[in-house]
């Protein structure tokens, strides 16, 4: 994880439970490959060689992550929503994590896919 990165914009005041989900998710992503985090006021971008996922929401008992792909992967059990960005070939895949167990083999396969995927 990026040393000294200020993640307080999205994580400030969040429950320890939600923060533990965030830390666990990042630790699991680091097992895929080297990542960096880029923070804005409204989200945290997770990047390797490119931006591959975005943490867009931290609730009391969940984190919400969005993966971007160039086609919809509708045959899955993990994404709660898949939406095409208008006038593009980008499909946002929304994942809501409530438990550490939600980061299962299927989610890990999409994390690996996102890591090796490059948006054109």
N, C-alpha and C positions, 0 to 999 in steps of 0.2 A: 504494500500500500504506500502511497506517496507520503514521505516524511513531512511533517509540519503542515500538511494541507488543512485548511480551515473548512470543516464540514458543518459548522454550527448553523448555517442558514437553514438547512433542511432538518438537522438532527437536534437542534437546541430544544430543550424542554420535553423531549420524547421519553416515553416510558423505558425503563431498563429492559423490559421484554422486547419491545420493538428494536431497541439498539442491539440486543443480543442476536436477533434475527438478521439485522444488517451485517454485523460482524461475521456471523456464520456464513452468510451468502458470499461476502467478499473473500473469506478464507477458502470457500469451495471454488470460487472463480480463480483464485491464485493457484489452485491445484491444476487448472487447465493450462495456465501460462502466466507470464509476467503481465501485470496490469497496473494502470495508473488511474487515479480518480481525479476528475475535474469538477469543481463545485461551482454552481451558480446559486442565485437566490431560490430558484424553484426546482432544481433537480441536481443530481450527481451523475455525471457521465462516467461510464466504465469503459476504459479503452486499453487496447493492446497496441497493435500497429495502427488501429483506427478505432473510432467510437463504435462500440458493439452493443451496449445496453445502457439504459437510463433508469436510475432510481427516481421515480417521479412523486412518490407519496410515502410517508411514514405515518401510520395510524397508531392507535393505542396498542393494537395486537397484530399488526401486519406491516409488511412492506410491499410496495407495488413497483414492479420492474417492467420495462418495455424493451423488447428486442426488436430490431429492424431487419427485415429480410426482403428480398426482391420478389417473393411470391408468398402466398398464404400457405401455411402448414396447418391445414384444417384437421388432419388425422392425428389428433393428440388428445390427451386428457388433462393437460396442465394449463393451457391458455384460457382465460375467461372471456377474451375478446380478441378479434383480429380485425383491423381496420386499415383500409388502403388510404394513404395520404393522397388527397385529390391531385389529379394531373401528374402523378408520378407512378413509378413501378415499385414504390416502397410500401410495405405492409408492416404495420406495427402490431406486434404480438404481446398482449398484456398478460402478465403473470402476477398473481397475488399470493404472497407467501404468509401463511398463518403459523406454521410450525416448521421446525428444522426438517422434519420428515418430508415436508412438501418439496424439498430439494432432493428429489428422487432420481433414479437413473434416467427417466425421460427428460427431466429438466436439465440434468447434467449433459445429456446428449445435445440439447439445444444450446447450452453454454459453450460446448466445444464447437458446435457449428457456427455460432456467432463469433467465436474467437478467430476462426479461420476464414470467415466470410468477409468480403470487401465490397462495400457499396460503391457503385460506379458513379 
